């Protein structure tokens, strides 16, 4: 897909919070997610089991018919047990506030979030809104209402 065929993401740098931070960007030519950096003013230490809402210093305007999915970074999860709550977090097309990330420390040691540290990734994905139709009963399937381990281990 050429640059002209890609949906356009508008990115607004928020005055003081994101002034010196890199804009969200793809780290490689074929990366699926844009890196999001922490816009903390000083290091924020997450103790084991602790969570915090981390600002990024940016707001976005998503392309029509798309959502933003905020996802964890595999390296932070693997090396430190740092991941995201509410993952993937959804940014709706009409949201214009600052993008923030809910980090949680599932590791055994305290972890310092520092300004400019890449803490999450943002995936831009198409959205389909369904037409809602209430009914008296649903069509039958072989599975039926079976869920949560109904097929065994």
C-alpha positions in Angstrom: 0.0 0.0 0.0 1.5 3.3 -0.9 1.6 6.4 1.4 -1.4 7.9 -0.5 -3.6 4.8 0.1 -3.1 4.8 3.9 -5.6 6.4 6.3 -4.5 9.7 7.7 -3.9 10.0 11.5 -3.8 13.6 12.7 -1.5 14.0 15.8 -1.6 17.1 18.0 1.4 17.8 20.3 0.1 19.0 23.6 2.0 22.2 24.5 4.2 21.5 27.5 3.5 17.8 28.1 4.8 16.6 24.7 7.1 19.5 23.7 10.4 17.5 23.7 9.0 14.0 23.0 9.0 12.2 19.6 5.6 12.1 17.9 4.0 8.6 17.8 5.8 6.8 15.0 6.4 3.4 13.5 9.9 2.2 14.5 10.3 0.1 11.4 8.9 0.3 7.9 6.5 -2.7 8.5 5.7 -2.2 12.2 2.0 -2.6 13.0 2.0 -0.2 15.9 3.1 3.4 16.5 5.3 3.7 19.6 3.8 5.8 22.4 6.2 7.5 24.9 5.7 8.5 28.5 5.2 12.2 29.1 5.8 12.1 32.8 7.6 15.2 34.2 9.8 13.1 36.6 10.4 9.3 36.9 7.3 7.5 38.2 8.0 4.3 40.2 5.5 1.5 39.9 5.8 -0.9 42.8 4.8 -4.6 42.2 1.0 -4.7 41.8 0.7 -0.9 41.4 -0.9 0.8 38.4 -0.8 4.3 37.0 -2.4 6.4 34.2 0.6 7.6 32.1 0.1 10.6 29.8 1.7 10.6 26.3 1.6 14.3 25.6 -0.4 13.8 22.4 -4.0 13.8 21.2 -5.1 12.2 17.9 -7.9 12.5 15.4 -8.4 9.0 14.0 -9.5 8.5 10.3 -13.2 8.0 9.7 -14.3 4.4 10.4 -11.2 3.6 12.5 -10.3 3.1 16.2 -7.0 3.3 18.0 -6.0 0.2 20.0 -3.5 0.8 22.8 -1.5 -2.3 23.4 1.4 -3.4 25.6 5.0 -3.6 24.4 6.3 -7.2 24.5 9.8 -6.3 25.7 8.5 -4.5 28.8 6.1 -7.4 29.5 8.8 -10.0 29.1 11.7 -8.3 30.9 9.9 -6.4 33.6 6.3 -7.7 33.9 5.0 -4.3 32.8 1.8 -4.4 30.8 -1.5 -2.5 30.2 -4.8 -2.8 32.0 -7.9 -2.6 29.8 -5.8 -4.1 27.0 -6.3 -3.4 24.2 -7.6 0.0 25.3 -9.9 1.6 22.7 -9.7 5.1 21.4 -12.9 6.0 19.7 -12.9 7.9 16.4 -14.5 11.0 18.0 -12.2 11.2 21.1 -10.0 14.3 21.1 -8.4 14.2 24.5 -4.8 13.2 25.5 -3.9 9.6 24.8 -3.1 8.0 28.1 -1.9 4.5 29.0 -2.8 2.4 32.1 0.4 0.7 33.0 0.5 -2.1 35.7 3.5 -3.7 37.2 3.0 -7.5 37.4 6.8 -8.0 38.0 8.6 -8.7 41.3 10.6 -5.5 41.4 9.7 -1.8 41.3 9.9 -0.3 37.8 10.7 3.4 37.0 8.7 5.0 34.1 10.9 7.7 32.7 10.1 10.6 30.4 10.4 9.6 26.7 10.4 5.8 27.5 8.4 3.8 25.0 5.5 2.4 27.1 2.9 1.2 24.6 1.9 0.9 21.0 -1.0 2.3 19.1 -2.7 0.2 16.3 -5.0 2.0 13.9 -7.8 -0.5 12.9 -11.0 -0.4 10.9 -14.3 -0.5 12.8 -17.6 -2.0 11.8 -20.7 -0.8 13.6 -23.5 -3.4 13.5 -27.2 -2.8 12.9 -28.9 -3.9 16.1 -32.0 -6.1 15.7 -33.8 -7.5 18.8 -35.3 -10.9 18.4 -37.3 -13.5 20.4 -34.7 -16.2 20.0 -31.3 -16.7 18.4 -30.5 -19.2 15.6 -29.3 -22.6 16.9 -25.6 -23.7 16.5 -23.7 -26.9 17.5 -22.0 -25.0 20.3 -25.0 -23.3 21.7 -24.4 -21.5 25.0 -21.2 -23.4 25.8 -18.3 -21.2 26.8 -15.4 -20.7 29.1 -13.7 -24.1 28.6 -16.6 -26.0 27.3 -14.4 -27.8 24.7 -12.0 -29.2 27.4 -8.3 -28.5 27.9 
